[in-house]
Amino acid sequence: FYDLKELFRIFCVHGGLSPSIQTLDQIRTIDRKQEVPHDGPMCDLLWSDPEDTTGWGVSPRGAGYLFGSDVVAQFNAANDIDMICRAHQLVMEGYKWHFNETVLTVWSAPNYCYRCGNVAAILELDEHLQKDFIIFEAAPQETRGIPSKKPVADYFL
């Protein structure tokens, strides 16, 4: 058996952090069944990026923020977590560590937009949260099929 606290030491998010959110409990209160607003906590969680800076910065994306290692250290300590795992930025090597391995970007779209030439990665965790990365390249063009149309889940608007 596992101590549940031991299993939940990694916060997974699409983009990053928000200056409006200090705790995981605040994230739980967000009404997620809606269009993503142009600003605010939900927008920030989707579009913010780590940056070698101090504090918060303006994102060149026009949505979300740039956040530094001090912001991550404060968030991780307040929530008793070890790491933030995110996926929002293209990483040519498939994954990239930030801030002394307290933030991890995992990119799983090989040869993004059919032109970037990047590899992709998947993070595997064992029962002790030991990390292993599986790196893969895009499938050759001649082996790609046409995907079948699947029904859209009701939580997408």
Buried (B, 14 or more C-beta within 10 A) or exposed (E): EEEEEEEEEBBEBEBBBBEBBBEBEEBEEBEEEEEBEEEEBBBBBBBBBBBEEEEBBEBEEEBBBBBBBEBBEEBBEEBEBEBBBBBBEEBEEBBBEBBEEBBBBBBBEBBBEEEBEBBBBEBEEEEEEEBEEEEEEBEEEEEEEEEEEEEEEEEEE
